[in-house]
C-alpha cells in the first residue's frame, strides 16, 4: 500500500510507519512566549527545581535540536547547560511521574483549544534492535509487511484548527510481560498487565477521559491495525460516544425499516451501504489548509445491529452504520459505526475528518519534535520522552494558532 502514496515514507492512516522527510528544527523565538507560559503550568508536579529546569531544557531541545532528538544530540545543543549523563538520568532513570504532566497538558489544551473529539491513533515505532522495551516483530496489514517495532496508542485532543496528543499507552507483547528477566531489565512495573492492542486502545481512552475527568467528546478511531468491534463494544458499554471505522466485510443486520433487508439476517457492511445508495446526501467539509477548497462527500446512515452490538431493543440505544464516499468516487469509500444516533450525517462526516487533522499534525509537528526518537530501553524512559515530546508538539501547535490569530 505504501507504493500507492507518491510521498516517500508517508504515513499510512492509523499507523505512521516511518517519518516523512521534513524541514529542520523549529527556530528559537517562534515559540518562546508559549513555551514560557506553558512550562509554568506543565511542570508544577515536579518537586525539585533541578527537575523543572531539566524538563524545560529537554523540551527546548526537542524543539530546536537538528535531526534525531536523541539525548546526545539534545545535550550537544544545550552545551554547558546540561550534560548528556544528567539528561539521560532525568529521562531514563529518574523517578518523576509522567501522568500529572500529561494531565496538566490535557487541561491546558482543553482550556486553550476546546476539542471537538478525542482521536485515537495507533503508531508504529520501527527499531533495528531487540532490546528497547516492547519491541517485537509484527505483521502490519496496512503495510503488508513484517516490521521490528514498538506499537503505541495515542489519544489526541482534536478540532478543525489543530490537535495534540494528551495520552499514550505502550503495547507490550506477552514475550516481554511473561519474561521476568526482560521485564526487570527495562523496569516494567509489576501492575502492567498482558493485553491485546485493542485492550490498550480502550485503556488509553478510559484513562484520559474518565480517570482524568476530561470533557466528554466522541472518540474517533480510524485504523485497520486494531479490531474495531471489540473496542466499540467496550467503550459503548462504558457510556462513551464514539465513531469507529469498520471493514467492508463486517457482518451486520439491518434494523432500519427504510431498507427492504431489515431484520433478514446478517449482511456485510459494504452490502448494506450499497443497498442504501439512494439514501445518500451531499456533505461539504471545510479544508484543513488555509486557503484550501471545501470538499464534497456523499454520506448515508443506516440503523444496524450485530454480534454483541446494541440494537433497538437492547436497552443501550441504537447503532448507526455511516457510509462515506467522495464526489465522483466509488460508493462506499469508507464505513463507520457510531452510537451518535442523533447526530446528522454532516456532523459525523466532519468528525471523521479530524482523523485527517491528526495525521497531518503528526507529520508536520510530532515527528519533527522527535515523538518516536527515544533511543533508550526503559519503560519509564519511553513514557517520559514521549510525554515531553507531546508537550513540545503542543507548544508548536499553540504558537502556530496564535500566529494565525494575529495575522487574521
ABEGO torsion letter per residue (X at the ends): XAAABABBGBBBBGAGABBBBBBBBBBBGAAAAAAAAAAAAAAAABABAAAAAAAAAAAAAAAABBEBBBAAAAAAAAEAABBAAAAAAAAAABABBAAAAAAAAAAAAAAABBBABBBBBBBBBBBABAABBGBBBBBBAAAGBBBBBBBBBBBBBBBAAEBBBABBBBBBBAAAAABAAAAAAAGBBAABBBBBAAAAAAAAAAAAAAAAGBBBBBBBBBBAABBAAAAAAAAAAAGBBBBBBBBAABBBBBABAABAABGAEBBBAAAAAAAAAAABBBBBBBBABBGBBBBBBBBBBBBBBBBGBBBAAAGAEBBBBBBBBBBGBBOBABBBBBABAABBAAAAAAAAAAAAAAAAAAAAAAAAAGAAABABABAAAAAAAAAAAAAAAAAAAAAAAAAAAAAX
